[in-house]
Every structure is written in structure tokens, then in C-alpha cells.
Amino acid sequence: MSDAAREGELVDVACGLCGSRERRLRFKDGPYSVVTCTHCDLTYVTPRRRDDALLAEVYDERYWRSDAARERGYTDYRADAELYRETYRRRWAVLAPHIGAPGRVLDVGCAAGYFLEVAREKGWDVFGYEPSAPIRATACAALGAERVRGGRLLDAGFERASFDLVTLWDVLEHVPDPLATLRAVGELAKPDGKLLVETQNVESLAARALGKRWQHFKHAEHLHHFHLGTLTRALELTGWRLVASTKRFGGKFVSPGFIVERAKRVHPILSVAVSPLALLGRRGIYVNPFDEWIVIAERAR
């Protein structure tokens, strides 16, 4: 069923950071409005699917192999496995100055487990949480079913205060209650544990220049759009303290086909101009439009 057909099933929501319903409209797109809270400046989507419908209606197998990835999901997430691994190997440079000897790491929203495979290469004891059953099965096959769990995060069987590092790569924008998620990972991290969050930057040059055509405005899945100020506030409200932030490693290795597909969102002429890149197959190209933040946090003292 299309998003338009589901319009009657969408619900209006308040700001996920401060709870206010006072907001200004950035733009409308079909049944969705992208708004900015006038109290705390968080940008979010309303109306949206009910919380209990998100998993079944958005994150099914068609999310991981999508025929409309500009709007939802990935063209073929598993086929790009090595590109994700190379991305995380490069991103390890963000973590290195802030972590000590290898310990226990939990990747929340681990998808197929590619970050955890890289962490395992570095000597870490790896665990993953992934609520989407189709892609969780891929992670279980690679890492072991005992290491990758679903269900509700705090009911998944992970020991409290047991992780030296918790990571949320491109996750916080997806969850209906980001503060609850940050509090939950606080319960799972050790008192001296570190938290890594990567999420899109709605105040980036790319977001401001492209407006509603920005690639991260995918309303069924990206429910919240942070900038560094709102992300820092979310951390503070949930017992975390920001210790480092960077846009330098927010890029990704992507296939030429990904670039062609995303170019269609910007303009059809641009898509035609870059279409010869598709001849390169799945050879990785590193792209960083500097429109994502990676932050490191520790427990507030």
C-alpha cells in the first residue's frame, strides 16, 4: 500500500525532544509535513505512522531490497556489504582516540552486522541489536545468533552496565522516541563507557541548498532531523555529555549506481549526466557531502 493510501492511518505527533506542539512548517510532501519545533529547534515529521506500525510497514524485506530507494530503504543492502565494511574501517579513526583496549561493543540498529565485523577484526567482543527480522537473520549468520538480538532493546537479554562502547550508526533519526533510546543505551553502557552517534545534519549546506530534495528527507523512515545543537541537547537530557564531534568521517563508500539513483532526486538532467558511472558496477566511490555528524559522548558525571 502506498504512503498516500495510508494517509488516514498517520498520526500527528509532538516534538520528540521537548514535547511541544508549537512548530513552523518547512514544507509539505504528500501526507507528510516536515516541521521545526519553535521551542527547541528540532526538525521532525508529522503526521507519521504509529509507533507500533513502523517495524512491520517500513522495515520489512522490501526496505533492504527496495525498488524506490530514493523514498525508502536501500536498492540492495546486502549486495553492498564490502562497501559498508570499507566505510566502517575508515570511520574507525573517529573512535580510536576515545577508546582503550578492545572490550565489549553493542551496535544498536546493527542491520546486517557490517560494523561489528570490522570491530571484530579490531579484537572487540561484538554484539548487535536489530529489530528488523529480515536483516537480523543476515547478521546472525555472520556473527552468531547468540550475539544478535531483536525485540525491545532493554528486554533483549543484554546485561546492564556491561558495554565499553555502544554505537548508533544512522539510527537515531529512525526511532520514534530518540530520548528513550539514548536512556536505554545508557543503562547498557558501563559507567565509563562511550557512546557513538551518527545522524544527519539538517542545517548542513547540502540540506539548505537542496531543500525538500535533500536525500535524507525520506519521511516514512527518517522521523527526526537533528543538527549539532539539538543532538547535544538530546544527549544532555539523557545523561550523556558530548566530548567530540566531526563531519570529516560522515561519508560513505557507495556504488556508482547509488550516485545515479540519488541524482534523480536532485534533477533528471543531473541523473543523465552521471549515468555513465553505472558502467563501473559496484566499484566503491567515497562520497562525503559533509551533511552528517558523528559524535562521541560519555556518561555525565
Protein Blocks (a to p, Z undefined) as FASTA:
>chain_A
ZZklmmmmpccdddfklopabdcdfbdehjbccdddfklopacddddddfklmmmmmmmm
klmmccblmlgojfblmlmmmmmmmmmmmmmmmmmmmpccddddddehklnommmmmmmm
nopacddddfblklmmmmmmmnopklpcghjfklnopaehkbfbdcdehklmmpmblmlm
mmmmmmmpcfkbccddddddfkbmklmmnmmmlmklcfklmmbccdfklmmmmmmmnopa
cfbdcfklmpccddfklmmmmmmmmomklmmmmmmmmmnojaccdddehpaccddddddZ
Z
